[in-house]
Amino acid sequence: MGRNLRTAAGAAAILAVFAAWLMLKPGGERVLIDLVDELPRAKDRRPTPETFEVVNATLSDVSQKAIFMRGQSRIVYTVAVPRGAWLKLSLGLQPEAWTVEGDGVFFQVGAIDQGGYTELFSLTVNPFGHPGDRNWHDVTLDLSRYEGQTIDLSFNTLHSPPSPPGGPRRDDRQGDLPLWGSPRIVVR
């Protein structure tokens, strides 16, 4: 019995070392917050919580767990930002949108702290007008400026890209099937 216990303890130690190596190896990352899993606990989901759905989405043979929303929307998460934190995610439109004429979806990520709102990233994805948009767009954002703070992270989609200065506001909803692929807070 003593030998079996030592063997089991040794195997457990080897597995623990291997798991630590996988999480901390150079270039590796550790997921601290999976924002797809946290969707039900988001601070704000507009226009309604029913607007959002967790799906498995495949774009150009790459599958991810994603948040799908119907039309223009906003999700806000309250996050305590640790040292070495990064926000990683992918953006795309459902394949059904690729052949529907439209002007794309405007994705925007921002942070809200005591100083107000700061846009961290924005991108228009238009797979009908730009066939190169028929895939995931991977995004990695450094959150080090918010280290040690609790902030709100805002994920917004708009029906159309921003209008040129002085131009009329556009609201083309055709083919608007946006996906936030695997949004997560990681440390490296």
N, C-alpha and C positions, 0 to 999 in steps of 0.2 A: 504494500500500500504506500509506503514512503517513497519508493522509486517512481510509482505512477504520479504521485503528487508533485515530485520534483520535475518530472518530464512535462506535466501540464503547466507548471509554473514557468518553466523554461520556454515552452511554446508561446505562452501568453506574453512573456517579456519580449520575445522576438517579434511577435505581431505588433506590440505596442511601439517598439523601436521603428519598425517598418512604417507604421501609420504616421508616426511623428516625422519620419524622413519624407514621406509623400507630401505632408502638409507644409513642411518648412524647407524643402529642397530649394536651391537657387532657382528663381523664376517661378516657383510654385506660389500658390495663394491659398488662403484659408477663408472660406465663406463665413462671414459673421452673421449676416442677415440676408435671408432669401426673401426678396420683396414680393415674389409671387405667393409664397406661403403666408406672408403678412397681409395680403390684400384685405381679408375680412377685418383686420384691425387698423386699416389706414385711417388717418385723422379725417380725411375728406375724400369723397368719391362723387364727382358731379358729372352729369346732372342727377343721377340716382345710382345707388349701389347695383341695381339690376342692369345698368349699362355695361358692366364689366363681366367677363367670363374667363376662367382659366382654361386654356386649351393646349394641346400638343400641336405645334405648327411646324410644317416642313416647307422650307423655301430653298430651292436649288439643291435638293438632297441633304440639307442640314436640318435636323429636327431639334426643337427646343420647347421647353415648357414656357408658355407665354401668357400675357394678359391681352385679351382681345377686347376691344371696346367698339361700341356701335356709335360712330360719329364723333363729334367734338366732345372732348371730355377733359377731366382733371382728376389726378390722384395725388394726395399729399400724405407723406409719411413723416412722423416725428422720429428723428434718429439722433442718438448720442454718438458723436464721431470719435472713434479711438485713434490713437497714433498709427500712422501708416495706412490709413483707410483710402480706398479707391471705390468708385462706383463703376460697375461694369454692366453692360446691357447690350442688346442688339435691337435694331429697329427694322421693320419691314411692313409690307402689306400682304394680306392673304392672296394666294394665287388667283382667286376669282376676280380680283381687282385689276389684274395685269392687262386685261383686254377691254376694260371699260373706260371709255373716253372720260377724261377728267384732268384736273390740274394737280393732283396729288394731295398728300397730307403733310401738314407742317407739324413736326415733333419739336418739343421744347422741354428742356430740363433746367430747373432753377433751384436755388437755395434761398431760404428765408431765415435770416438771423436778426439780431437787434438792429442791424444797420439797414434792414429792409430786404427787398428781393434783388438777387443777382442771377442773371442768366448764365448758366454754365455751358450750355450747348444747344444748338438748334440745327435742324436739317429738314428740307422738304424731300419727301420720297414720292416719286411719280413713275411707277413702272409702266404705265401706258405711254407716256411721252419719252421716257428714258429707259430702254430695255435693260441697261446696266443696273437699274434699281430692282431687278427681279431676284433679289437675294437678301440675306441679312446684312445690315450695316452695323459692324461691331464698334462700340464706343467704350472708351475707358477714360474716366474723369478723376483727377487728383482732388481729394477732399482735405489735403493737409492744412489749408488755410482755416478750416473749421475744427481742427484737432482740439479735443477737450470741450467742445461746445455741444449743446443740444440744438439742432436746427430742424427746419421742415424742408424736405425734399419734395419738389413739385414736378409732376410729369403731366404735360399738357399736349393735347392734339387739337389742331384747328383744321377746319374743312379745306382751307386754301392757304397757300403761302401768303406772307404779308404783301400788301399792295405797295407799288412804288409810291414815294412821297407825293402827296397831292392827288393820287389816283383813287378811284372808287374802291371800296372794300368788296372783295370777292367772297362768294359763299357757294362754291361748286362742291356739292356733296357726292357726286358720282364716283363710284369706285372707292369710297372711303371705308376701308376695312383694315385699320391700323393694328399692329402688334408691337408690344413691348416684350422682347424676348429675354428671358432669364435675367431680369434686373436683380442685382445683388450688391451688397457691400462686402468688400474683401480687404484683407491685409496681406501684404507681401512679405 
